[in-house]
Amino acid sequence: MATPMLELKNLVKIFNAGTQDEKRAMDSVNLTVEKGEFVSIIGSNGAGKTTLLNLIAGTYPPDEGAVRINDEDVTRQPDYKRASHLARVFQNTTMGTAGEMSIVENLCMAELRGKKRGISWGVTKSRRARYSKILKMLDLGLEDRLTQSVGLLSGGQRQSLTLLMTTLMMPELLLLDEHTAALDPKTAAKVLELTDTVVRDNKLTTLMITHNMQQAIQYGNRMIMLHQGKIQLDIKGEEKANLTVNDVVAKFGHTLKDEALLAV
């Protein structure tokens, strides 16, 4: 039997424990994600979506339970040690790139992440040619602006670049934390299409948080819905492909009070 890429066992996270503001953000969550699965994660504000990714990434340690990535127990590893396993794209479009560096330097930095480096020149002629070819798939004209500072790019361009950077390092696990939420609808749609292409072509095991139910249904081969720190729905394959927003509202409408979540 193949080893799962991600295993969460009885995961618990409590904030402000022992006070009147105590919140059980993650409540004994069990989850197994197989290699190559693309999981969309949905839930209203406060459901525990970002907390879940923070526990996987090592930003927070769990109060109880275990986290395993590719059969390695990383439960007590800090985030910088888990960086060799995963890549994360945030809602804030400036967090995945170094704005003061050029496009080509950002791509080179991503490719060399976690690798031993000598004193040789990082941005070689062959790398420039390869990066130009990769950037051309974005159809944003960035292949002709390799030396331009990333800080001059639009939010959509930076987020698209960040996605391409993840393919250069080929993470075991890709975490997308509402990575299109800060973009206008047209740009968000383009970035989501790119996301789907990048994930499918590279068979990346991916967890994507979204605030939009239609996006959660449309993208990925599995969907999880969180509510009050628990998994309320876990659906995949043909069952997910046939799912509609109305189906989810009919069953869970009483828990879904976020209008953006139900937007079509």
N, C-alpha and C positions, 0 to 999 in steps of 0.2 A: 504493500500500500504506500502511495506517495506521501512524502512529508508535507504537511500544510505549510504555507508561507507564514501565516500568522495564527497564533493561538492565544486567546484570552481566557483565563480560568478564574471564575468567581471574583472578578475585578470590582473593587470597592474604592471610592474616593469620597471623603467627607471634608467639607470646608467648614471652618469655624466650629470645630467639634467641641461639644460641652458648653456652648453658649446659646443664647436665644436666637442667634442668627445661623445656627447649624443647618447645613444643607447637604443632603446625601446626593451628590451629583452623579455618582455611578454606583448602581445598586446590584451587586453580585452578577455582573455581566459575564456571560460565556459566549464566545464567538470563535469560529474556525473559518479561516479564509484560505482557499486553495490557491496554488500557483496559477497565475494568469487570470484570476477573477477580477472583474471590474465592478466594485460595489458602490452604489450610490447610497448616501445616508441622509435621511430626511427627519425633520422634527421641528416643533415650534421653538421659540426662544426659551432657553433654560432647560431644554430636553436632555442636554449632556453631550451634544455632538462634538464641540470643540474640546471638551474635557476628555472625551474618548481619544481623539487624536493626540492630545497632549500626553496622555498616559502611554500611548504607543510610542511616541517620539522621545519620551523620557523627560519632557518638560516638567511634569509632575511625577513623583513616585506614588504608587498606589498605597492605600492604607491596608488593603488586603488583596490577596490574589496574585496571579502570575501573568507575565507577558513573555511569549516565546516568538522569535522571528527566525524562520528557517531552521527550526529545531534547536535554536540556541536560547537559553534562558537569559533574558536581558532585563529582568524585573528591577534589579538594583543598579543597572548601568545608567550613568548620567547621559544627557542628550548628546554630548559631543562624542561619546563612545559609540552611540547608536547611529551616528551620522554615516558610518560605513555601510549600514544596511539600507538606509532610506533617504528619500528626498522629499521635500515638502514645499508646496506652493501656497502662499498665503493670500488672503483677501487684499491686503495692502500690496499694491503693485511694485513698491520700491524695495520690498524685503527680500526678493529672490535674486537681485542683481546689485552690483556695485556701481552706483551712478557716476562716480568720478573716473571710472575706467572705461575703456573703449569696448565696443561690441566684441571684437576679436579677443581682447584680453579676458572678458567675462567668459566666453566660450572655452578658451584655453584653461582658465582657472577651474571650470566645471569638469573638464576632461581629466585634469591632473589631480582632482580631489581624491585624497586618500592614498595616492600613489607616492612612491619614493621619488624624490626629485634631486637631480644633481645641479651643476652650475651651468648646464647648457641652456641655450636660448629657448624659451618656451613656445613663443609664437613663430613657428617655422613657416617656410613657403608652402610646404605641403599641407600644413594645417589651415593656412589661409584659404587655399584652394578648396579644401574639403568643407570648411565652414561656409564659404560662399555658396557652395552647392546645396548645403543643408538649409541655409537661410532662404534660398530661392523658393522653396516649397511654401513659405509663408505668403508669398505674393505681396510683400509690403515694401519691396525695394531695398531691404536692408543689406542684401548681398553686395550692393555697391557703396555701402557706408560703413565698412568694417572698422574704420579708424574713428568713427564718430563716438562721442561720449554717450553712454547709455542714459545719462541724466537728461538728455535732450529728447528722448523718445516719449511717445504718448503712453498712457497706461496700458492700452491694448497691445502695443508693440512690445512693451517691457514684459507683460505677462506671457506673450507668445514666445519671446526670447527665453524666458525662464523655463517654459515647457521644453523647448529644444535643448536647453542645458541639461535637463534631467535625462534626456536620451543619451547624452554623451557619457554620463557616469553610469548609466544602466543600473538603477537602484533595485534592490530586491523588492522594495515596497515603496510605492508612490502615494503620498498623502496630499490631497487637494482640499484646502480649507476655505470653502466658499470663494474659490479663486476667480470667479467672474462677477461677484457681487458689487464690486466698485466700478464696473464698466457699464457703458450705455448698452441698451438692448442689442443693437446691431453688432457692436464689437464683441459683446458677451457671446452671441450666437456663433461668431466666427472663431472665438477662442475655444468654445465647447466643441465645435467641429474638429478643430486642430487637436484638442485633447483626445477625442475619440480615435482619431487617426494615429496619434502617437502611441496611445495605449494598445490599440489593436495590432499595429505593425510591429511593435516591440514586445508584445505579450507581457506587458507590465502588470504586476499585481497592484491594484489601485483601490484606494478608498477615497471617495469624493463626497464631501459635504455640500449640499445645496439647500437653499431656502425655497426652491421652486419645485412643486410636486411634478409638474409636467416634465421638467428636466430630469428629475430622478427616475421617472418612468421611461423616458426616451433613451437615456444613456446608461450603459452598463448592462451586465447580464445578471445582476442581483441587486435587490433593494432592501434596505433595512430602515425601519422607522423606530426612532427613540422617543420615549416619553417618560419624564420623571426618572431618568437614569436607568431605564429598563428597555430592552428590546421588545417592542409590541408587535412587530411584523417583520418577517424574514422570508422573502419570496425571490425565486430565481427561475431561469429558463423560460419555457413556453408560458408558464403561469404569469410571469412578470411581463412577457411580451404582449399578453392579452389584457393586462391591467389598464384601467382608466382612472382618471382623477375621481370620477363619480363613484367608482367602486370603493376607493379608499375613504372618501367622504361618508359614504353610506355606513361603513363599518367603524370609522374612527373620528367622524366629524365632531363628536363631543369633546375630543382632546385637541383638535386642531383649530386654534383660535387666531392663527397668524394669517392675515389676508394674503401676504406675499407668498406664503407656502402654497396656497391653493390657486395662485394665478396660473392662467393657461396661456 
